[in-house]
Amino acid sequence: MTQEEIKRHRTESVLKEIIPEALATLDDERINALLVTDVICSRGRSDAKVFLDKSFLTPSEQREALRQLRRVSGYIQNHCKQSEGWFRAPRLTFEFDEQPEKQSRMEALFKQISKKKEENDES
């Protein structure tokens, strides 16, 4: 692992901790309780994708939450910059994490495969 990769992973880890703190300070109940599942920074650490848990939100609530997050992204960046003493913070973009859904679909498929395999073995 190169020195640049180490710095990027460290920045991602710090952002995973700071962004929920920044969200908690907001008055909007739609977004202040969102859970950050992952943060992925670009190579130069100038941009960061923030992945959020969408478990308890309807599609319309998700759209509204993303709209609100775009509005307050400058505030969140500023919060991150000030709390860590950085000269500048990465530009944040927010997305809802699709991985849990994909994992559950894959697990269901694996269960179906194993069930069919057991049925074929019994035959």
C-alpha positions, 0 to 999 in steps of 0.5 A: 500500500502506497503512502497516498493510499494510506492517506486516502483511507485515513481521510475516508475513515475520518469522514465516516466519523465526522459526517454523522456528527455534522448531520446530527447538528442539522435541524432537519429530521429527514437527514440528521438521523441518516447513517453513513455506511461508507465513504470513498475518496477520489485519488487526490482526495478532492472529492468524496462519495458518501454512501447512506443507509436507506433502510427506513426511507421510501423512494420519495423520502430518499429523493427529498433527503438527497435534495436536502443533502445537496443544499447543506453539503457546503455546511457539512464540508465546512464542519469537516474542515473545521473539526479536523483543522484541514485547509480544505475538505473534499467535495461531498456527493451523497448516494444511497447504498445499494449493497445491502439489497444486492447482498440479500438478493444474492443470499436468496439466490444461493438459498434457492440453489442449495435447496434445488441441489438438496432436492436433486441429491435426494432424487 
